[in-house]
Amino acid sequence: MSGLGGTGVVLVESPEHSVRATGLVPDPEGRVVVVTGDAQHREIYEALSLYTFGDYREMIAATEWLSTRQSTL
């Protein structure tokens, strides 16, 4: 959704293996969300994570993106 900082979303198929393999370190500020899922649905996972865990600006952007996607179904 945005590459300008904010909340980071990491999508992995197996969190135990992938998080260790990528060297993801603890996130004391709580700005990284690790989501287990299929890469085919990356955009949906990212939008839902930003809606749930992001700041106000990220939540509004995610809401708009999700609404647009919903209207195309």
C-alpha distance (Angstrom), angle and dihedral (degrees) to the residues before:
residue distance angle dihedral
M1 . . .
S2 3.78 . .
G3 3.77 136.0 .
L4 3.80 93.0 -162.4
G5 3.78 101.3 99.7
G6 3.76 124.8 -91.7
T7 3.77 121.1 108.2
G8 3.80 116.8 1.1
V9 3.80 119.3 -144.4
V10 3.81 118.9 -157.6
L11 3.81 116.0 -169.6
V12 3.82 115.8 -158.5
E13 3.78 133.9 169.7
S14 3.80 93.0 -146.7
P15 3.80 114.0 21.5
E16 3.80 95.3 -164.5
H17 3.80 93.7 56.1
S18 3.80 102.5 30.5
V19 3.80 98.4 46.9
R20 3.80 90.9 52.0
A21 3.80 92.0 43.9
T22 3.81 94.0 52.4
G23 3.80 93.0 45.8
L24 3.79 94.3 -122.7
V25 3.79 107.0 178.7
P26 3.81 128.1 -152.9
D27 3.80 112.8 -73.4
P28 3.82 108.7 -141.8
E29 3.84 93.5 179.9
G30 3.80 92.3 53.4
R31 3.80 94.0 -125.1
V32 3.82 97.7 132.1
V33 3.80 123.2 73.8
V34 3.82 117.6 -166.7
V35 3.80 112.2 -156.0
T36 3.80 125.4 -172.1
G37 3.78 110.6 -140.6
D38 3.78 150.5 103.8
A39 3.82 118.2 -64.2
Q40 3.81 88.2 -131.8
H41 3.82 87.9 74.9
R42 3.82 98.2 40.4
E43 3.82 95.6 126.8
I44 3.80 93.1 50.9
Y45 3.81 92.7 48.1
E46 3.80 90.4 48.1
A47 3.80 93.6 49.2
L48 3.81 93.4 47.1
S49 3.81 91.3 47.3
L50 3.80 92.4 49.8
Y51 3.80 90.6 46.4
T52 3.81 90.9 51.6
F53 3.81 103.2 35.5
G54 3.80 105.9 17.2
D55 3.77 129.1 98.6
Y56 3.81 121.5 -97.4
R57 3.82 94.4 -83.9
E58 3.82 91.8 50.1
M59 3.80 92.0 46.7
I60 3.82 91.8 52.5
A61 3.83 91.9 47.6
A62 3.80 91.1 48.2
T63 3.82 91.3 48.0
E64 3.80 91.5 52.4
W65 3.81 92.1 46.2
L66 3.81 92.7 48.3
S67 3.83 91.7 47.1
T68 3.78 91.1 51.6
R69 3.80 91.4 49.2
Q70 3.78 91.3 47.0
S71 3.80 92.2 53.3
T72 3.83 90.6 56.3
L73 3.82 93.6 57.0
